[in-house]
Amino acid sequence: MMPAMKKTVKKGQVPKRFLKFKDTYPGIAKAYEQLGAAARGAGPLDTKTRTLIGLAIAVGTRHEGAVHSHTRKALEAGCTAAQIRHAVLLSVTTMGFPNMMAALSWVDDVIKQ
């Protein structure tokens, strides 16, 4: 049996699965987007900081797709590849070396596109 091919999403491209979700469940998608907007607007953090925090949370939960998504968002917010990688490197003492290395590879999936 052949291994499943990994689909990559290009930088700035929303995954097709999310677009299908939005088409199928527009009310839930709208509520989700409104909740995100309310959370972003609830405090003083700037966009770059918020995106790096989102990335750190995705790294901490070990969600590869979320790391991809938050890496794209961080790049769109003006974060450099070095800043994004640094955010991931900071996880080494909390998440452990293997987990940090996995997250770093997921970030590089997006940065290298």
C-alpha positions in Angstrom: 0.0 0.0 0.0 1.3 3.4 -1.0 1.5 6.2 1.7 -0.9 9.0 1.4 0.4 12.0 -0.5 0.6 15.1 1.6 -1.3 18.0 0.1 0.4 21.4 0.5 -1.3 24.7 0.6 0.6 27.6 -1.0 1.4 30.7 1.1 -1.7 32.9 1.4 -4.0 30.2 0.1 -6.9 29.1 2.2 -7.2 25.3 2.4 -10.0 23.8 0.2 -11.4 21.9 3.2 -12.0 25.2 5.0 -13.6 26.8 2.0 -15.9 23.8 1.7 -16.8 24.1 5.3 -17.7 27.8 4.8 -19.9 26.9 1.8 -21.6 24.0 3.7 -22.1 25.7 7.0 -22.0 29.5 6.4 -23.7 30.4 9.7 -21.2 28.5 11.8 -18.3 29.9 9.7 -19.6 33.4 10.1 -20.0 33.0 13.9 -16.4 31.5 14.1 -15.0 34.4 12.2 -16.9 36.9 14.4 -15.6 35.2 17.5 -12.0 35.5 16.2 -12.5 39.2 15.3 -13.9 39.8 18.8 -11.0 38.1 20.5 -8.4 40.0 18.3 -10.1 43.3 19.2 -10.3 42.6 22.9 -6.9 43.7 23.8 -3.9 45.9 23.0 -1.7 43.4 21.1 -0.6 44.3 17.6 -1.2 42.0 14.6 2.3 40.6 14.4 2.3 39.7 18.1 -1.1 38.1 17.9 -0.1 36.0 14.9 3.0 34.7 16.7 1.0 33.9 19.8 -1.5 31.9 17.5 1.5 30.1 16.0 2.8 29.3 19.5 -0.5 27.9 20.5 -0.7 25.8 17.4 2.8 24.5 18.1 1.8 23.7 21.7 -1.2 21.7 20.6 0.9 19.9 17.9 -1.7 20.7 15.2 0.2 20.6 11.9 -2.6 22.2 9.9 -2.9 25.0 12.4 0.9 25.6 12.3 0.7 25.9 8.5 -2.2 28.3 8.8 -0.7 30.4 11.5 2.6 30.5 9.7 0.8 31.9 6.6 -1.0 34.4 8.8 2.3 35.5 10.4 3.9 36.0 7.0 0.9 38.0 5.8 1.2 40.1 9.0 4.8 41.0 8.1 6.7 38.6 10.4 10.0 37.4 8.9 10.9 33.8 8.6 13.5 34.3 11.3 10.8 35.7 13.7 8.5 32.8 13.0 11.3 30.2 13.4 12.3 31.9 16.7 8.8 31.5 18.0 9.0 27.8 17.3 12.5 27.5 18.8 11.2 28.9 22.1 9.0 25.8 22.4 12.0 23.5 22.9 12.1 23.7 26.7 8.4 23.3 27.1 7.5 20.9 24.3 10.8 19.0 24.0 13.3 18.8 21.1 11.4 16.3 18.9 8.1 18.3 19.1 9.9 21.5 18.4 11.7 19.9 15.4 8.3 18.7 14.0 6.8 22.1 14.4 9.9 23.7 12.7 9.4 21.3 9.8 5.7 22.4 9.5 6.7 26.0 9.5 9.3 25.3 6.8 6.6 23.6 4.7 5.0 27.1 4.3 8.1 29.3 4.3 9.8 27.3 1.6 6.9 27.7 -0.8 
